[in-house]
């Protein structure tokens, strides 16, 4: 079975960007049987005014207001996981509400995908295949 993941990466070699700093997301297709993964595409975050006057302004350099995160969640809606270097609680909860599990995995990409796939396989067996 194959599934898609989104990754915040600056080079493709490591999961090294904070969620709010990503200008695009690398989308990988992972074969859960073999563990092999391939880059499917890069999804660029369009230049849109994400200003949400009801959201507090971030003081650490990222734009993680609700409007932007909801836009990203829709952009990544066919992915079941997001691998990222760091993510705050607010964007994490919004992504989860869209069925995307965000995982902080600031590691080389190959290692992060292997760990994710091993975890997914292990929990899929425990849950009777419903993961």
C-alpha positions in Angstrom: 0.0 0.0 0.0 1.2 3.5 -0.8 0.6 6.7 1.1 1.7 10.3 0.8 3.7 12.4 3.2 4.6 16.1 3.1 8.0 17.2 4.2 9.5 20.6 5.1 13.0 20.5 3.7 15.4 23.1 2.3 17.5 20.7 0.3 15.6 17.3 0.1 18.3 15.7 2.2 17.0 16.5 5.7 13.8 17.5 7.5 15.2 20.9 8.5 12.6 23.6 8.3 10.1 24.9 10.8 6.5 24.5 9.6 6.0 28.3 9.5 9.2 28.9 7.5 8.3 26.5 4.7 7.7 28.2 1.3 6.8 24.9 -0.2 6.2 21.3 0.8 7.9 18.3 -0.8 5.4 15.5 -1.4 6.7 12.0 -1.2 4.9 8.7 -2.0 5.9 6.0 0.3 5.5 2.2 -0.3 4.6 0.8 3.1 5.7 -2.7 2.1 9.2 -1.9 0.8 9.8 1.4 2.6 10.9 3.0 -0.6 9.9 6.6 -1.2 9.9 8.9 -4.2 9.5 12.6 -4.6 6.1 13.1 -6.3 6.0 16.9 -6.4 6.7 20.2 -4.7 3.7 22.2 -3.6 4.4 25.9 -3.4 2.5 28.1 -0.9 0.9 30.8 -3.1 1.5 34.4 -2.2 -1.8 35.1 -0.6 -2.7 37.6 2.1 -3.0 35.4 5.1 -3.7 38.2 7.5 -6.2 37.2 10.1 -6.9 40.1 12.5 -8.4 37.7 15.0 -5.1 35.8 15.5 -2.2 37.0 17.6 0.9 37.9 15.7 3.8 35.5 15.9 7.0 36.8 17.5 9.4 34.1 16.3 9.4 34.7 12.6 6.8 32.3 11.3 3.4 33.0 9.9 1.2 30.4 11.6 -2.1 32.1 11.9 -5.3 30.1 11.4 -6.0 31.3 7.9 -2.6 30.3 6.6 -2.6 26.9 8.3 -6.1 26.1 7.0 -4.9 26.9 3.5 -1.9 24.6 4.0 -4.0 21.8 5.4 -6.2 22.0 2.3 -3.1 22.0 0.1 -1.8 18.9 1.8 -5.2 17.1 2.2 -4.1 14.0 0.4 -1.1 13.5 2.8 -1.5 11.5 6.0 1.7 12.7 7.6 3.7 15.9 7.7 7.4 15.6 8.7 8.8 18.9 9.9 11.7 20.2 11.9 9.4 22.0 14.4 5.7 22.9 14.6 3.7 24.8 17.2 0.6 23.5 19.0 -1.9 25.7 17.1 -0.9 24.6 13.6 -0.5 21.0 14.8 -4.1 20.9 16.0 -5.5 22.4 12.8 -3.6 19.9 10.6 -4.8 17.1 12.8 -8.4 18.3 12.3 -7.8 17.7 8.6 -6.5 14.2 9.2 -2.8 15.1 8.8 -0.5 14.0 11.6 2.4 16.4 12.0 5.6 14.9 13.4 8.7 16.8 14.5 11.5 14.8 12.9 14.6 17.0 12.5 16.6 14.2 11.0 18.0 13.2 7.6 15.1 12.4 5.3 16.0 8.8 4.8 16.1 8.1 8.5 12.8 10.0 9.2 10.9 8.1 6.5 12.2 4.8 7.7 11.2 5.5 11.3 7.8 6.7 10.1 7.2 3.7 8.0 8.3 1.3 10.7 6.0 3.0 13.2 3.1 2.9 10.7 3.6 -0.8 10.1 3.9 -1.6 13.8 0.7 0.3 14.7 -1.2 -1.0 11.6 -0.6 -4.5 12.8 -1.8 -3.7 16.3 -4.9 -1.9 15.1 -5.9 -4.7 12.6 -4.8 -2.7 9.6 -6.8 0.5 10.2 -4.0 3.1 10.3 
